[in-house]
Amino acid sequence: MKRFFPAILMLGTAVQAAAPPFDTPAPVAFMKDLSSGAILYAKDADRRMPPASMAKMMTVYVAFDLIQKGELKLDRMVTVRPETWRRWHGPEAGSTMFLSPNEQVSVENLLNGIVTLSGNDACVVLAEAISGTEPAFVALMNRRAAELGMRNSQFGTSNGWPDAGRTFVTAKDLATLAEATIARHPDLYKKFYSRTSFTWGKTLGSGADITQQNRDPLLGRVEGADGLKTGHTEEAGYGFTGSAKQGNRRLVMVIAGLTSAGQRQEQSVAFMNWGFGAWSSKPLVTKGRHVQDAEVQGGDARTVTLVAPQDLAVTVPAGLGADLKTRVVYNGPLTAPIAAGQHVADLVVTGPDMAPQKLPLVAGAAVGEAGFFGRMMAGFRWLLGIA
């Protein structure tokens, strides 16, 4: 049974405030404050749409996952198959890393070619190196998407190339993927996603090095910007999934369906600046603070303390407080055994014109299973109606 309990927290002087307005010509837009879990903006965020090159974020996520598990090495050398090179070579093949047939290239450089250069060729070469064929790799992409809860997304290629509608995503799912990439692979994210340019390949004739710039519209334009990925095809328009961190706040944004690269840059910068400027973080509970106790069934203790696993904050309109109310929510009574630090409840914060913000609470101590006599005493208490 879902239990709801008011939480008594000192929130300071309250002033009611409406959500700050924002308008964009983008048909799809979404923004989340990862520091609090607050959804700051959502415009048709569950619409299925072609991702174009934003699909490459999943290819990179799969690779990051394998690298972290030790199943893929950054210095592993991969041979570019001539058949793959022919398919992804020339002006009709879209963005390219300028790989050459039979060239040896490391996984690290392929990842740079995917993230910074948006190389369609690099995606397929990496996919074949990991899974043998691109279709086999795409199956892996879809398994990872399901694990992340990306329920309205499906991948048909490793690079987002148009495929008669088999590949689709939503803005909300792209934000979920971005959040998972940042949270689960912070070192690899930092290593690859904020590079402003990358050099690979040679020009015909002179043989000069080819240097391409990262198309990320936030890099160098918004403080703290450090990723993620642009996308563009005729059917998808111009889109971008981006992130930036300022102080203790990290925002993830998705914008899609714009009409030009210039409009994408303008709207992305305006959107992210609005997220940081129109909203602020309000500290709520410090790490380790006891918020409340929860009932436990079948345990060697009748209750467990609920504490904050890290400093918790809510996101409110900038310059104003909010008439905030808090409550603790959990499926209770909780069932033993419970491990210390286990996520067992949530602190839900609500306020005027704000979507509820849900923050995790964990067990402050372990609770083991009750022995025979403990279970017998619990049965007597239940029969007598004693809590």
Salt bridges, closest charged atoms under 4 A:
ASP33 OD2 - ARG249 NE 2.90
ASP44 OD2 - ARG47 NE 2.79
ASP46 OD2 - LYS172 NZ 3.34
ASP65 OD2 - LYS69 NZ 3.63
ASP65 OD2 - ARG144 NE 3.21
ASP65 OD1 - HIS185 NE2 3.41
GLU83 OE1 - ARG81 NH2 3.67
GLU108 OE2 - LYS191 NZ 3.19
GLU128 OE2 - ARG81 NH1 3.14
GLU147 OE2 - ARG144 NH1 3.11
GLU179 OE1 - LYS32 NZ 3.07
ASP209 OD1 - LYS202 NZ 2.39
ASP226 OD2 - ARG250 NH2 2.84
ASP293 OD1 - HIS290 NE2 2.82
GLU295 OE2 - ARG3 NH1 2.82
ASP323 OD2 - LYS325 NZ 3.84
ASP346 OD1 - HIS343 NE2 2.88
